[in-house]
Amino acid sequence: DVKVTQSSRYLVKRTGEKVFLECVQDMDHENMFWYRQDPGLGLRLIYFSYDVKMKEKGDIPEGYSVSREKKERFSLILESASTNQTSMYLCASSFPSRREKLFFGSGTQLSVL
Amino acid sequence: KNEVEQSPQNLTAQEGEFITINCSYSVGISALHWLQQHPGGGIVSLFMLSSGKKKHGRLIATINIQEKHSSLHITASHPRDSAVYICAVKRYTDKLIFGTGTRLQVFP
């Protein structure tokens, strides 16, 4: 069974902390994505990676960075967490084709106090 | 105006009812996805379609490319169908544009 695993289901951090959200997929997918989901706004793309060490900014990259050193792992980094980054974070992966489904992780609910 | 609009935003139904969720989009697309999100967060892909109709069990998805519209139908609805249903369109890259979702509650 295909799997996208996010390291934490719930996370509570303090303002100013550096936060790492990890995502691992076991499907050998080239594409990996980080989204955040907020009530009334739907999913918004933060960053996208289409290969190892390759990344592309999404719609809301400010305050975030990413790392993809290995194909299976895509990390989202909040350099200095702020309260407006409190959100549900979802990782997804897919093969690079118009006809390929997207597979999601179960999400990380991050609260920044 | 959002590029992907879903209606209704919220929907309640009695078990056994036929349900329709609508999705309209304003951009050219290569494919449209219907996704399901249960309480707790995880999202599952239900359908990906670029033309016509697809069926899986009690779920049917249709798309009309000329009218830029898709519908998701649930026949003989059941309380376990309660979830948020999300429409997302894929343009001519690998990125998706998401609707804000339709929250469905099915009561016994």
Interface residues (C-beta under 8 A of the other chain):
Chain A: N31 F33 G40 L41 G42 L43 R44 L45 F48 Y50 G58 M88 L90 A92 S94 P96 S97 R98 R99 E100 K101 L102 F103 F104 G105 S106 G107 Q109
Chain B: V4 S30 A31 H33 L35 G40 G41 G42 I43 V44 S45 M48 S50 I86 A88 K90 Y92 D94 K95 L96 F98 G99 T100 G101
